[in-house]
Amino acid sequence: MAGREQKDLILPYSEKYYAILKKVVDTRDREFAEAFMNNLSPAFMAREQDESAFRELLNRTTDDTHFFTIFLKK
């Protein structure tokens, strides 16, 4: 994917992704939320701050069967 090769263009949006991720899941339908999570996630960079951000979001979830929780665990 071309965007993944241009990390310098993606990095400024990483924090914004984590800041709005839960809101997207809560306010959009599942199909949109899953597309957002999977296609815009900066996790492919495997940075420590990405892992920390996912763990922080996971610590705030309560439903282990919800698609959002399952996504965070991956």
PyMOL Python script that loads the backbone (N, CA, C, O; Angstrom):
from pymol import cmd

cmd.read_pdbstr("""\
ATOM      1  N   MET A   1       0.844  -1.172   0.000  1.00  0.00           N
ATOM      2  CA  MET A   1       0.000   0.000   0.000  1.00  0.00           C
ATOM      3  C   MET A   1       0.894   1.242   0.000  1.00  0.00           C
ATOM      4  O   MET A   1       1.801   1.348   0.826  1.00  0.00           O
ATOM      5  N   ALA A   2       0.658   2.145  -0.882  1.00  0.00           N
ATOM      6  CA  ALA A   2       1.517   3.318  -1.062  1.00  0.00           C
ATOM      7  C   ALA A   2       1.608   4.176   0.191  1.00  0.00           C
ATOM      8  O   ALA A   2       2.693   4.648   0.531  1.00  0.00           O
ATOM      9  N   GLY A   3       0.493   4.390   0.886  1.00  0.00           N
ATOM     10  CA  GLY A   3       0.489   5.226   2.079  1.00  0.00           C
ATOM     11  C   GLY A   3       1.385   4.689   3.179  1.00  0.00           C
ATOM     12  O   GLY A   3       1.978   5.455   3.939  1.00  0.00           O
ATOM     13  N   ARG A   4       1.479   3.399   3.258  1.00  0.00           N
ATOM     14  CA  ARG A   4       2.302   2.794   4.293  1.00  0.00           C
ATOM     15  C   ARG A   4       3.785   3.006   4.024  1.00  0.00           C
ATOM     16  O   ARG A   4       4.605   2.888   4.934  1.00  0.00           O
ATOM     17  N   GLU A   5       4.125   3.311   2.806  1.00  0.00           N
ATOM     18  CA  GLU A   5       5.514   3.577   2.469  1.00  0.00           C
ATOM     19  C   GLU A   5       5.893   5.027   2.768  1.00  0.00           C
ATOM     20  O   GLU A   5       7.073   5.376   2.729  1.00  0.00           O
ATOM     21  N   GLN A   6       4.934   5.853   3.058  1.00  0.00           N
ATOM     22  CA  GLN A   6       5.167   7.267   3.301  1.00  0.00           C
ATOM     23  C   GLN A   6       4.857   7.604   4.757  1.00  0.00           C
ATOM     24  O   GLN A   6       3.956   8.390   5.048  1.00  0.00           O
ATOM     25  N   LYS A   7       5.609   7.004   5.654  1.00  0.00           N
ATOM     26  CA  LYS A   7       5.362   7.161   7.084  1.00  0.00           C
ATOM     27  C   LYS A   7       5.409   8.608   7.536  1.00  0.00           C
ATOM     28  O   LYS A   7       4.676   8.993   8.447  1.00  0.00           O
ATOM     29  N   ASP A   8       6.255   9.415   6.918  1.00  0.00           N
ATOM     30  CA  ASP A   8       6.351  10.815   7.325  1.00  0.00           C
ATOM     31  C   ASP A   8       5.048  11.566   7.076  1.00  0.00           C
ATOM     32  O   ASP A   8       4.777  12.570   7.735  1.00  0.00           O
ATOM     33  N   LEU A   9       4.249  11.095   6.140  1.00  0.00           N
ATOM     34  CA  LEU A   9       2.951  11.719   5.882  1.00  0.00           C
ATOM     35  C   LEU A   9       1.887  11.230   6.865  1.00  0.00           C
ATOM     36  O   LEU A   9       0.913  11.932   7.137  1.00  0.00           O
ATOM     37  N   ILE A  10       2.078  10.044   7.383  1.00  0.00           N
ATOM     38  CA  ILE A  10       1.106   9.430   8.280  1.00  0.00           C
ATOM     39  C   ILE A  10       1.320   9.837   9.734  1.00  0.00           C
ATOM     40  O   ILE A  10       0.353  10.024  10.473  1.00  0.00           O
ATOM     41  N   LEU A  11       2.558   9.974  10.145  1.00  0.00           N
ATOM     42  CA  LEU A  11       2.880  10.231  11.551  1.00  0.00           C
ATOM     43  C   LEU A  11       2.100  11.379  12.191  1.00  0.00           C
ATOM     44  O   LEU A  11       1.658  11.232  13.330  1.00  0.00           O
ATOM     45  N   PRO A  12       1.911  12.505  11.521  1.00  0.00           N
ATOM     46  CA  PRO A  12       1.181  13.594  12.178  1.00  0.00           C
ATOM     47  C   PRO A  12      -0.267  13.245  12.537  1.00  0.00           C
ATOM     48  O   PRO A  12      -0.880  13.928  13.358  1.00  0.00           O
ATOM     49  N   TYR A  13      -0.809  12.208  11.939  1.00  0.00           N
ATOM     50  CA  TYR A  13      -2.202  11.851  12.180  1.00  0.00           C
ATOM     51  C   TYR A  13      -2.374  10.699  13.170  1.00  0.00           C
ATOM     52  O   TYR A  13      -3.506  10.341  13.498  1.00  0.00           O
ATOM     53  N   SER A  14      -1.294  10.121  13.645  1.00  0.00           N
ATOM     54  CA  SER A  14      -1.374   8.974  14.555  1.00  0.00           C
ATOM     55  C   SER A  14      -2.113   9.316  15.843  1.00  0.00           C
ATOM     56  O   SER A  14      -3.022   8.592  16.250  1.00  0.00           O
ATOM     57  N   GLU A  15      -1.736  10.396  16.473  1.00  0.00           N
ATOM     58  CA  GLU A  15      -2.389  10.772  17.733  1.00  0.00           C
ATOM     59  C   GLU A  15      -3.866  11.064  17.517  1.00  0.00           C
ATOM     60  O   GLU A  15      -4.697  10.704  18.350  1.00  0.00           O
ATOM     61  N   LYS A  16      -4.195  11.705  16.421  1.00  0.00           N
ATOM     62  CA  LYS A  16      -5.596  12.011  16.103  1.00  0.00           C
ATOM     63  C   LYS A  16      -6.384  10.715  15.928  1.00  0.00           C
ATOM     64  O   LYS A  16      -7.528  10.622  16.372  1.00  0.00           O
ATOM     65  N   TYR A  17      -5.782   9.719  15.288  1.00  0.00           N
ATOM     66  CA  TYR A  17      -6.437   8.426  15.094  1.00  0.00           C
ATOM     67  C   TYR A  17      -6.856   7.847  16.446  1.00  0.00           C
ATOM     68  O   TYR A  17      -8.006   7.444  16.623  1.00  0.00           O
ATOM     69  N   TYR A  18      -5.928   7.807  17.388  1.00  0.00           N
ATOM     70  CA  TYR A  18      -6.240   7.240  18.700  1.00  0.00           C
ATOM     71  C   TYR A  18      -7.233   8.100  19.469  1.00  0.00           C
ATOM     72  O   TYR A  18      -8.041   7.580  20.238  1.00  0.00           O
ATOM     73  N   ALA A  19      -7.176   9.405  19.268  1.00  0.00           N
ATOM     74  CA  ALA A  19      -8.077  10.318  19.973  1.00  0.00           C
ATOM     75  C   ALA A  19      -9.530  10.148  19.530  1.00  0.00           C
ATOM     76  O   ALA A  19     -10.448  10.311  20.333  1.00  0.00           O
ATOM     77  N   ILE A  20      -9.739   9.820  18.250  1.00  0.00           N
ATOM     78  CA  ILE A  20     -11.118   9.730  17.767  1.00  0.00           C
ATOM     79  C   ILE A  20     -11.603   8.305  17.537  1.00  0.00           C
ATOM     80  O   ILE A  20     -12.770   8.106  17.200  1.00  0.00           O
ATOM     81  N   LEU A  21     -10.760   7.336  17.706  1.00  0.00           N
ATOM     82  CA  LEU A  21     -11.120   5.951  17.400  1.00  0.00           C
ATOM     83  C   LEU A  21     -12.365   5.492  18.153  1.00  0.00           C
ATOM     84  O   LEU A  21     -13.291   4.962  17.539  1.00  0.00           O
ATOM     85  N   LYS A  22     -12.403   5.681  19.436  1.00  0.00           N
ATOM     86  CA  LYS A  22     -13.556   5.239  20.239  1.00  0.00           C
ATOM     87  C   LYS A  22     -14.820   5.974  19.807  1.00  0.00           C
ATOM     88  O   LYS A  22     -15.895   5.375  19.760  1.00  0.00           O
ATOM     89  N   LYS A  23     -14.709   7.259  19.493  1.00  0.00           N
ATOM     90  CA  LYS A  23     -15.873   8.033  19.048  1.00  0.00           C
ATOM     91  C   LYS A  23     -16.411   7.477  17.729  1.00  0.00           C
ATOM     92  O   LYS A  23     -17.624   7.374  17.547  1.00  0.00           O
ATOM     93  N   VAL A  24     -15.517   7.121  16.815  1.00  0.00           N
ATOM     94  CA  VAL A  24     -15.940   6.540  15.540  1.00  0.00           C
ATOM     95  C   VAL A  24     -16.691   5.240  15.791  1.00  0.00           C
ATOM     96  O   VAL A  24     -17.738   5.003  15.189  1.00  0.00           O
ATOM     97  N   VAL A  25     -16.169   4.402  16.666  1.00  0.00           N
ATOM     98  CA  VAL A  25     -16.819   3.126  16.980  1.00  0.00           C
ATOM     99  C   VAL A  25     -18.192   3.359  17.609  1.00  0.00           C
ATOM    100  O   VAL A  25     -19.142   2.634  17.314  1.00  0.00           O
ATOM    101  N   ASP A  26     -18.296   4.365  18.470  1.00  0.00           N
ATOM    102  CA  ASP A  26     -19.551   4.632  19.166  1.00  0.00           C
ATOM    103  C   ASP A  26     -20.609   5.323  18.305  1.00  0.00           C
ATOM    104  O   ASP A  26     -21.804   5.175  18.557  1.00  0.00           O
ATOM    105  N   THR A  27     -20.180   6.068  17.300  1.00  0.00           N
ATOM    106  CA  THR A  27     -21.145   6.890  16.560  1.00  0.00           C
ATOM    107  C   THR A  27     -21.409   6.438  15.124  1.00  0.00           C
ATOM    108  O   THR A  27     -22.345   6.925  14.491  1.00  0.00           O
ATOM    109  N   ARG A  28     -20.623   5.541  14.615  1.00  0.00           N
ATOM    110  CA  ARG A  28     -20.805   5.074  13.231  1.00  0.00           C
ATOM    111  C   ARG A  28     -21.253   3.620  13.235  1.00  0.00           C
ATOM    112  O   ARG A  28     -21.138   2.929  14.248  1.00  0.00           O
ATOM    113  N   ASP A  29     -21.761   3.163  12.102  1.00  0.00           N
ATOM    114  CA  ASP A  29     -22.165   1.769  12.033  1.00  0.00           C
ATOM    115  C   ASP A  29     -20.917   0.883  12.027  1.00  0.00           C
ATOM    116  O   ASP A  29     -19.803   1.347  11.782  1.00  0.00           O
ATOM    117  N   ARG A  30     -21.133  -0.375  12.297  1.00  0.00           N
ATOM    118  CA  ARG A  30     -20.006  -1.306  12.447  1.00  0.00           C
ATOM    119  C   ARG A  30     -19.151  -1.387  11.186  1.00  0.00           C
ATOM    120  O   ARG A  30     -17.923  -1.422  11.271  1.00  0.00           O
ATOM    121  N   GLU A  31     -19.788  -1.416  10.024  1.00  0.00           N
ATOM    122  CA  GLU A  31     -19.040  -1.526   8.771  1.00  0.00           C
ATOM    123  C   GLU A  31     -18.084  -0.345   8.596  1.00  0.00           C
ATOM    124  O   GLU A  31     -16.920  -0.535   8.243  1.00  0.00           O
ATOM    125  N   PHE A  32     -18.566   0.853   8.839  1.00  0.00           N
ATOM    126  CA  PHE A  32     -17.718   2.037   8.721  1.00  0.00           C
ATOM    127  C   PHE A  32     -16.597   1.989   9.756  1.00  0.00           C
ATOM    128  O   PHE A  32     -15.433   2.225   9.432  1.00  0.00           O
ATOM    129  N   ALA A  33     -16.959   1.681  11.009  1.00  0.00           N
ATOM    130  CA  ALA A  33     -15.968   1.651  12.089  1.00  0.00           C
ATOM    131  C   ALA A  33     -14.862   0.638  11.803  1.00  0.00           C
ATOM    132  O   ALA A  33     -13.686   0.927  12.023  1.00  0.00           O
ATOM    133  N   GLU A  34     -15.226  -0.539  11.318  1.00  0.00           N
ATOM    134  CA  GLU A  34     -14.215  -1.546  11.021  1.00  0.00           C
ATOM    135  C   GLU A  34     -13.309  -1.100   9.874  1.00  0.00           C
ATOM    136  O   GLU A  34     -12.099  -1.326   9.918  1.00  0.00           O
ATOM    137  N   ALA A  35     -13.881  -0.474   8.855  1.00  0.00           N
ATOM    138  CA  ALA A  35     -13.067   0.026   7.748  1.00  0.00           C
ATOM    139  C   ALA A  35     -12.117   1.110   8.252  1.00  0.00           C
ATOM    140  O   ALA A  35     -10.947   1.135   7.871  1.00  0.00           O
ATOM    141  N   PHE A  36     -12.607   1.991   9.094  1.00  0.00           N
ATOM    142  CA  PHE A  36     -11.775   3.049   9.668  1.00  0.00           C
ATOM    143  C   PHE A  36     -10.633   2.450  10.475  1.00  0.00           C
ATOM    144  O   PHE A  36      -9.472   2.817  10.295  1.00  0.00           O
ATOM    145  N   MET A  37     -10.973   1.525  11.367  1.00  0.00           N
ATOM    146  CA  MET A  37      -9.964   0.918  12.237  1.00  0.00           C
ATOM    147  C   MET A  37      -8.896   0.187  11.433  1.00  0.00           C
ATOM    148  O   MET A  37      -7.700   0.354  11.675  1.00  0.00           O
ATOM    149  N   ASN A  38      -9.329  -0.613  10.488  1.00  0.00           N
ATOM    150  CA  ASN A  38      -8.393  -1.455   9.747  1.00  0.00           C
ATOM    151  C   ASN A  38      -7.565  -0.696   8.719  1.00  0.00           C
ATOM    152  O   ASN A  38      -6.383  -0.989   8.541  1.00  0.00           O
ATOM    153  N   ASN A  39      -8.159   0.259   8.053  1.00  0.00           N
ATOM    154  CA  ASN A  39      -7.458   0.934   6.960  1.00  0.00           C
ATOM    155  C   ASN A  39      -6.641   2.149   7.391  1.00  0.00           C
ATOM    156  O   ASN A  39      -5.698   2.534   6.699  1.00  0.00           O
ATOM    157  N   LEU A  40      -6.983   2.745   8.500  1.00  0.00           N
ATOM    158  CA  LEU A  40      -6.270   3.948   8.924  1.00  0.00           C
ATOM    159  C   LEU A  40      -5.371   3.733  10.137  1.00  0.00           C
ATOM    160  O   LEU A  40      -4.708   4.667  10.589  1.00  0.00           O
ATOM    161  N   SER A  41      -5.344   2.544  10.654  1.00  0.00           N
ATOM    162  CA  SER A  41      -4.536   2.261  11.835  1.00  0.00           C
ATOM    163  C   SER A  41      -3.039   2.439  11.561  1.00  0.00           C
ATOM    164  O   SER A  41      -2.518   1.914  10.577  1.00  0.00           O
ATOM    165  N   PRO A  42      -2.353   3.179  12.436  1.00  0.00           N
ATOM    166  CA  PRO A  42      -0.908   3.317  12.294  1.00  0.00           C
ATOM    167  C   PRO A  42      -0.138   2.160  12.938  1.00  0.00           C
ATOM    168  O   PRO A  42       1.088   2.217  13.036  1.00  0.00           O
ATOM    169  N   ALA A  43      -0.830   1.133  13.368  1.00  0.00           N
ATOM    170  CA  ALA A  43      -0.185   0.017  14.066  1.00  0.00           C
ATOM    171  C   ALA A  43       0.851  -0.708  13.210  1.00  0.00           C
ATOM    172  O   ALA A  43       1.761  -1.333  13.753  1.00  0.00           O
ATOM    173  N   PHE A  44       0.732  -0.637  11.901  1.00  0.00           N
ATOM    174  CA  PHE A  44       1.685  -1.330  11.027  1.00  0.00           C
ATOM    175  C   PHE A  44       3.108  -0.820  11.227  1.00  0.00           C
ATOM    176  O   PHE A  44       4.066  -1.508  10.876  1.00  0.00           O
ATOM    177  N   MET A  45       3.255   0.382  11.789  1.00  0.00           N
ATOM    178  CA  MET A  45       4.588   0.933  12.018  1.00  0.00           C
ATOM    179  C   MET A  45       5.269   0.284  13.216  1.00  0.00           C
ATOM    180  O   MET A  45       6.482   0.399  13.390  1.00  0.00           O
ATOM    181  N   ALA A  46       4.475  -0.399  14.039  1.00  0.00           N
ATOM    182  CA  ALA A  46       4.983  -1.140  15.195  1.00  0.00           C
ATOM    183  C   ALA A  46       5.834  -0.284  16.123  1.00  0.00           C
ATOM    184  O   ALA A  46       6.877  -0.716  16.614  1.00  0.00           O
ATOM    185  N   ARG A  47       5.367   0.931  16.351  1.00  0.00           N
ATOM    186  CA  ARG A  47       6.076   1.819  17.271  1.00  0.00           C
ATOM    187  C   ARG A  47       5.591   1.559  18.695  1.00  0.00           C
ATOM    188  O   ARG A  47       4.461   1.119  18.905  1.00  0.00           O
ATOM    189  N   GLU A  48       6.434   1.830  19.645  1.00  0.00           N
ATOM    190  CA  GLU A  48       6.073   1.628  21.047  1.00  0.00           C
ATOM    191  C   GLU A  48       4.856   2.465  21.431  1.00  0.00           C
ATOM    192  O   GLU A  48       3.991   1.999  22.174  1.00  0.00           O
ATOM    193  N   GLN A  49       4.784   3.701  20.928  1.00  0.00           N
ATOM    194  CA  GLN A  49       3.659   4.559  21.276  1.00  0.00           C
ATOM    195  C   GLN A  49       2.342   4.037  20.701  1.00  0.00           C
ATOM    196  O   GLN A  49       1.283   4.293  21.274  1.00  0.00           O
ATOM    197  N   ASP A  50       2.386   3.317  19.589  1.00  0.00           N
ATOM    198  CA  ASP A  50       1.167   2.713  19.052  1.00  0.00           C
ATOM    199  C   ASP A  50       0.694   1.583  19.955  1.00  0.00           C
ATOM    200  O   ASP A  50      -0.494   1.473  20.259  1.00  0.00           O
ATOM    201  N   GLU A  51       1.622   0.754  20.376  1.00  0.00           N
ATOM    202  CA  GLU A  51       1.262  -0.323  21.294  1.00  0.00           C
ATOM    203  C   GLU A  51       0.688   0.244  22.589  1.00  0.00           C
ATOM    204  O   GLU A  51      -0.308  -0.268  23.101  1.00  0.00           O
ATOM    205  N   SER A  52       1.295   1.274  23.108  1.00  0.00           N
ATOM    206  CA  SER A  52       0.799   1.910  24.334  1.00  0.00           C
ATOM    207  C   SER A  52      -0.601   2.485  24.141  1.00  0.00           C
ATOM    208  O   SER A  52      -1.456   2.359  25.018  1.00  0.00           O
ATOM    209  N   ALA A  53      -0.829   3.109  23.005  1.00  0.00           N
ATOM    210  CA  ALA A  53      -2.146   3.698  22.731  1.00  0.00           C
ATOM    211  C   ALA A  53      -3.218   2.613  22.642  1.00  0.00           C
ATOM    212  O   ALA A  53      -4.316   2.781  23.173  1.00  0.00           O
ATOM    213  N   PHE A  54      -2.905   1.498  21.970  1.00  0.00           N
ATOM    214  CA  PHE A  54      -3.862   0.403  21.889  1.00  0.00           C
ATOM    215  C   PHE A  54      -4.124  -0.192  23.273  1.00  0.00           C
ATOM    216  O   PHE A  54      -5.266  -0.503  23.611  1.00  0.00           O
ATOM    217  N   ARG A  55      -3.081  -0.347  24.061  1.00  0.00           N
ATOM    218  CA  ARG A  55      -3.263  -0.894  25.420  1.00  0.00           C
ATOM    219  C   ARG A  55      -4.118   0.028  26.279  1.00  0.00           C
ATOM    220  O   ARG A  55      -4.965  -0.436  27.043  1.00  0.00           O
ATOM    221  N   GLU A  56      -3.900   1.317  26.156  1.00  0.00           N
ATOM    222  CA  GLU A  56      -4.702   2.285  26.923  1.00  0.00           C
ATOM    223  C   GLU A  56      -6.179   2.190  26.536  1.00  0.00           C
ATOM    224  O   GLU A  56      -7.052   2.182  27.404  1.00  0.00           O
ATOM    225  N   LEU A  57      -6.455   2.120  25.240  1.00  0.00           N
ATOM    226  CA  LEU A  57      -7.837   1.962  24.792  1.00  0.00           C
ATOM    227  C   LEU A  57      -8.419   0.637  25.275  1.00  0.00           C
ATOM    228  O   LEU A  57      -9.572   0.583  25.704  1.00  0.00           O
ATOM    229  N   LEU A  58      -7.636  -0.414  25.208  1.00  0.00           N
ATOM    230  CA  LEU A  58      -8.101  -1.728  25.646  1.00  0.00           C
ATOM    231  C   LEU A  58      -8.417  -1.735  27.133  1.00  0.00           C
ATOM    232  O   LEU A  58      -9.391  -2.361  27.551  1.00  0.00           O
ATOM    233  N   ASN A  59      -7.623  -1.061  27.928  1.00  0.00           N
ATOM    234  CA  ASN A  59      -7.865  -0.991  29.371  1.00  0.00           C
ATOM    235  C   ASN A  59      -9.176  -0.294  29.707  1.00  0.00           C
ATOM    236  O   ASN A  59      -9.720  -0.492  30.793  1.00  0.00           O
ATOM    237  N   ARG A  60      -9.686   0.512  28.797  1.00  0.00           N
ATOM    238  CA  ARG A  60     -10.942   1.231  29.032  1.00  0.00           C
ATOM    239  C   ARG A  60     -12.160   0.501  28.468  1.00  0.00           C
ATOM    240  O   ARG A  60     -13.281   0.991  28.603  1.00  0.00           O
ATOM    241  N   THR A  61     -11.966  -0.650  27.846  1.00  0.00           N
ATOM    242  CA  THR A  61     -13.102  -1.393  27.311  1.00  0.00           C
ATOM    243  C   THR A  61     -13.649  -2.332  28.374  1.00  0.00           C
ATOM    244  O   THR A  61     -12.932  -2.764  29.277  1.00  0.00           O
ATOM    245  N   THR A  62     -14.931  -2.637  28.246  1.00  0.00           N
ATOM    246  CA  THR A  62     -15.569  -3.496  29.244  1.00  0.00           C
ATOM    247  C   THR A  62     -16.195  -4.748  28.654  1.00  0.00           C
ATOM    248  O   THR A  62     -16.466  -5.705  29.380  1.00  0.00           O
ATOM    249  N   ASP A  63     -16.428  -4.754  27.353  1.00  0.00           N
ATOM    250  CA  ASP A  63     -17.093  -5.894  26.698  1.00  0.00           C
ATOM    251  C   ASP A  63     -16.073  -6.677  25.878  1.00  0.00           C
ATOM    252  O   ASP A  63     -15.654  -6.231  24.810  1.00  0.00           O
ATOM    253  N   ASP A  64     -15.681  -7.834  26.375  1.00  0.00           N
ATOM    254  CA  ASP A  64     -14.668  -8.652  25.706  1.00  0.00           C
ATOM    255  C   ASP A  64     -15.133  -9.229  24.372  1.00  0.00           C
ATOM    256  O   ASP A  64     -14.309  -9.704  23.591  1.00  0.00           O
ATOM    257  N   THR A  65     -16.437  -9.196  24.098  1.00  0.00           N
ATOM    258  CA  THR A  65     -16.944  -9.764  22.857  1.00  0.00           C
ATOM    259  C   THR A  65     -17.231  -8.703  21.794  1.00  0.00           C
ATOM    260  O   THR A  65     -17.557  -9.047  20.659  1.00  0.00           O
ATOM    261  N   HIS A  66     -17.117  -7.447  22.135  1.00  0.00           N
ATOM    262  CA  HIS A  66     -17.392  -6.362  21.189  1.00  0.00           C
ATOM    263  C   HIS A  66     -16.308  -6.324  20.112  1.00  0.00           C
ATOM    264  O   HIS A  66     -15.135  -6.555  20.406  1.00  0.00           O
ATOM    265  N   PHE A  67     -16.691  -6.034  18.875  1.00  0.00           N
ATOM    266  CA  PHE A  67     -15.720  -6.025  17.774  1.00  0.00           C
ATOM    267  C   PHE A  67     -14.565  -5.068  18.010  1.00  0.00           C
ATOM    268  O   PHE A  67     -13.450  -5.319  17.552  1.00  0.00           O
ATOM    269  N   PHE A  68     -14.817  -3.971  18.721  1.00  0.00           N
ATOM    270  CA  PHE A  68     -13.761  -2.999  19.021  1.00  0.00           C
ATOM    271  C   PHE A  68     -12.721  -3.623  19.937  1.00  0.00           C
ATOM    272  O   PHE A  68     -11.522  -3.473  19.702  1.00  0.00           O
ATOM    273  N   THR A  69     -13.155  -4.310  20.964  1.00  0.00           N
ATOM    274  CA  THR A  69     -12.237  -4.976  21.892  1.00  0.00           C
ATOM    275  C   THR A  69     -11.415  -6.049  21.181  1.00  0.00           C
ATOM    276  O   THR A  69     -10.213  -6.181  21.413  1.00  0.00           O
ATOM    277  N   ILE A  70     -12.065  -6.795  20.331  1.00  0.00           N
ATOM    278  CA  ILE A  70     -11.373  -7.841  19.575  1.00  0.00           C
ATOM    279  C   ILE A  70     -10.322  -7.222  18.660  1.00  0.00           C
ATOM    280  O   ILE A  70      -9.214  -7.747  18.545  1.00  0.00           O
ATOM    281  N   PHE A  71     -10.659  -6.114  18.011  1.00  0.00           N
ATOM    282  CA  PHE A  71      -9.710  -5.397  17.167  1.00  0.00           C
ATOM    283  C   PHE A  71      -8.497  -4.936  17.979  1.00  0.00           C
ATOM    284  O   PHE A  71      -7.357  -5.103  17.544  1.00  0.00           O
ATOM    285  N   LEU A  72      -8.739  -4.364  19.147  1.00  0.00           N
ATOM    286  CA  LEU A  72      -7.638  -3.863  19.969  1.00  0.00           C
ATOM    287  C   LEU A  72      -6.722  -4.992  20.418  1.00  0.00           C
ATOM    288  O   LEU A  72      -5.509  -4.806  20.517  1.00  0.00           O
ATOM    289  N   LYS A  73      -7.281  -6.135  20.685  1.00  0.00           N
ATOM    290  CA  LYS A  73      -6.474  -7.273  21.138  1.00  0.00           C
ATOM    291  C   LYS A  73      -5.575  -7.809  20.024  1.00  0.00           C
ATOM    292  O   LYS A  73      -4.509  -8.361  20.297  1.00  0.00           O
ATOM    293  N   LYS A  74      -6.001  -7.650  18.779  1.00  0.00           N
ATOM    294  CA  LYS A  74      -5.180  -8.116  17.652  1.00  0.00           C
ATOM    295  C   LYS A  74      -3.952  -7.265  17.570  1.00  0.00           C
ATOM    296  O   LYS A  74      -3.113  -7.475  16.694  1.00  0.00           O
TER     297      LYS A  74
END
""", "prot")
cmd.dss("prot")
cmd.show_as("cartoon", "prot")
cmd.util.cbc("prot")
cmd.orient("prot")
